[in-house]
Amino acid sequence: MALTDSEQLFLDLAVFDGLSDKRIHELMEEGYLDGENENTDKAEAYIKGFVDERAEEVIRSLDEQGSYLKDKGRIMYHAGLKSLMAMEVVMEHLANRMFIKRKRNGDYIKRNGINTP
């Protein structure tokens, strides 16, 4: 199951784990990494845009099924993702930005005004 180029780029920038020197050099040449292998503003904008593109579908799917752990695959499908790692990173970004709520057990649910501060 091959990842799309956009999903692979998202993982490379957001996770940055196990990248080859060649890939790091490519990301630098494309302006996503600086000389210290830190994300540039371009990389941060790409990550935010990638998450934003999927936010509405993720939130709608969470609302319909009530819980992320109930059916991760369904939410991945509606978000248009093939990688569970990418899905987990998207969920974490949405939780950090307070679009959804992360429960103590690692599950995610839609924020509804009752379960939010």
N, C-alpha and C positions, 0 to 999 in steps of 0.2 A: 504494500500500500504506500505509494509515493506521496510525499507531501507536496503541496503547491509551493512555488517559489516564495510567495508572500508569507506562508506559514513557516517555512524554513528560516526565512530572514527574521521573522518575529522571534522564533526560538533562539537563533544565534545571538540576537541583541538582548533579549530578556533573560536568558539563562546563561549564555556565554560559558558553556561547559564542554570541554573536550574539543574545542575548535582547533583545526590544524593551523600551522603558521601561514600556510597559503591562504586559508579562508580569512584569517585575521588581516593579512595584507590586503585582500580584496575589499574587506569592509572599511579599511583605512582609506583605500583609493576611492571608494564610493562616498566617503565623507561621513560614515556612520561611527567610526572610532577615531579618537585623537591619538597622539603619540604615546600616551600612557595606557592605551587600550580602554579608555573610558568612553562611554556613550557621548556622542555629540548632541547638540540640540536637534539635529536632523534625525538621529536615532530615537531620541525620546519622543519626538513628534510622530515618528512611524509607529512606535509601540502604542502610544495613546490612540492614534487613528485606528490601528488594528483592533484594539479593544473596543473603541467606540462603535466601529462597524458591526460588532457582534452583540453589543450591550442590549439592544431592544429585544432581539430574539432570545437571548439568554434569560432576561427578566420575564418575558412572556412565557417561556417554557417553564421556568421555575414557578410562576403563578399557576399554570395549568396543572403541573404534577405535584406541586407542594414542596418538593425537596430534590436537591441535586443527586443525593445518593440513591434515590428511588430508581432513577434510570439515567445514568450519565450519558449513555449512548444517544439517547433521544435529544438531549441538550446539545451534545457535540454535533449531531446531524443538523439541527436547526441553526447552530452557530456557524455551520459550514467548515468544521474542522475535522481532520483525520487523526491527529495526534492527541492522545490523552494528556501528554505533558503540556501541549499548547493550551488545551482546555483548562487544565489546572492553573496555569499561569494567568489566563484570562479571568478565571473566577477570583483568583487572589487580587488581581488589579481592581476588579469591580468591587470587591469587599473593601479594599483599602480606600477606594473612592466613595464608599458609603452608598453604592447603588444596590448592593445586596448585603445580607448579613451572614457572617460565618459563625456557625455554632461551635460549642466546645468540642463536639465529637467530630469535627472536620466537615460537617455537612454545610450546605449553603441554602438559604431560603430568601424569598423576596421580602424586602422591607415593606411593611404595611402601615406604619404609624403606631401600631400596638407594640411591636417588638423592637422599636427603635428608641434611642435616647431622646 
